[in-house]
Amino acid sequence: MKHAHDIIIQPVITERSSGALAEGRYTFRVANDATKPEIRRAVEELFGVKVMKVNTLHVRGKSKRVGVHAGRTAAWKKAVVQIDLEPATETYLTEGGKEKKVERKYKTVIEEFGFSQ
């Protein structure tokens, strides 16, 4: 099993991704062979949040040229992760028919992302 630091490479900070922070959507550059369940576990482990949804896409490398030398930048994988902004209190019945309420101890923001909302 891969470590969480091997899966999440770095945050992607753009104008579009910073606008999505208010909705609880964070964008990361991830390992090319990472799957959605691995990305979910890595974000939950590293940042202590509850992940609701993971969307992934492959970003193609661009053609670059310096003089007569032509090449390509590396292709990479991007993941957009939606976290739970309002963790709900769960209620369930215990032995004896009593109701028990459990509040989840998840954070509702990732402070380590590079900038705040």
Buried (B, 14 or more C-beta within 10 A) or exposed (E): EEEBEEBBBEBBEEEEBBEBBEEBBBBBBBBEEBBBEBBBBBBBBBBEBBBEEBEBEEEEEEEEEEEEEEEEEEEBBBBBBBBBBEBEEEEEEEEEEEEEEEEEEBEEBBEEBEEEE
